[in-house]
Amino acid sequence: GFNSSLNTQSAIIEERFNLGYTYNGRRATLTASGNYSDQLREDNGESSVFRGLSVSVSPMISSVYTLTGTTAWSEDEPEGFFGFSNIGPTTPAESWTTTVQVGRQLSERLYLSLGYQYIDQRSDDSLNEYQENRVTATVDYSL
């Protein structure tokens, strides 16, 4: 039969703190940010914690092209899904993400970019560990 306790409507109380700083210099822009989130499930008192830091640099390489490099770290300490600690990715995980993106404004309305992203996630649970390489091409058109 269907276990109705898996379909919970319990409220999650979240305490979130975000902090960021951007420095715009003559030749580059530097951005640093961090976040902390503590989430508490109201029906059973389970608490999950999520933390993250990132640093991004955008040097001025020309008036036509843009370049951005970002390194980010995150740590997740989930306490289970739907009130059960043995369902889903409940082991802590730590991730490092590196992204490089180059872009070009082709016209007032059209912007193209090409990016590469590498993610390395580590965990005590081998099902929650992975490495990922991603290439993205983006076309932005403003109406």
C-alpha positions, 0 to 999 in steps of 0.5 A, spaced: 500 500 500 501 507 499 505 510 505 501 517 506 507 519 511 511 520 505 507 525 502 508 530 507 505 537 507 510 539 513 513 546 513 520 547 513 523 553 517 529 556 513 534 561 516 538 563 511 544 568 511 547 571 504 553 575 504 557 578 497 562 583 495 563 586 488 570 590 487 570 594 480 577 596 478 579 599 472 582 592 469 577 587 472 571 586 477 572 581 483 566 578 486 566 574 493 560 571 496 558 566 501 551 563 504 549 559 509 542 555 510 539 551 516 533 548 514 528 545 520 522 540 518 517 542 523 513 536 523 519 531 526 525 536 527 530 534 522 535 539 520 539 540 514 545 545 513 548 548 506 554 552 506 557 555 500 563 560 498 565 563 491 570 567 488 569 570 481 574 574 476 572 578 470 578 581 467 577 587 462 580 583 456 577 588 450 571 592 449 568 587 445 569 580 449 568 578 456 571 573 460 569 570 467 572 565 471 569 562 477 571 557 483 565 555 488 565 550 494 559 548 497 558 543 503 551 539 504 549 536 510 542 533 509 538 529 514 533 525 509 527 526 505 520 525 508 522 524 515 526 518 513 534 518 514 535 512 509 531 515 503 535 519 498 542 522 498 542 523 506 550 523 507 554 530 507 557 532 500 562 537 498 563 540 491 568 544 488 566 547 481 570 551 476 567 555 471 570 559 465 566 563 460 567 567 454 562 572 451 561 577 445 556 582 444 554 582 437 549 587 436 545 591 441 540 586 442 545 579 441 550 576 445 553 570 445 557 566 450 561 559 450 563 556 457 566 550 460 564 548 467 568 542 471 564 539 478 567 535 483 563 532 488 565 528 494 561 524 499 562 518 504 556 515 499 559 513 493 552 514 489 553 521 491 560 522 488 561 524 481 565 528 476 562 532 471 565 536 465 560 541 461 560 545 455 555 550 454 553 555 448 548 561 450 545 565 445 541 571 448 537 576 444 533 582 447 526 584 445 
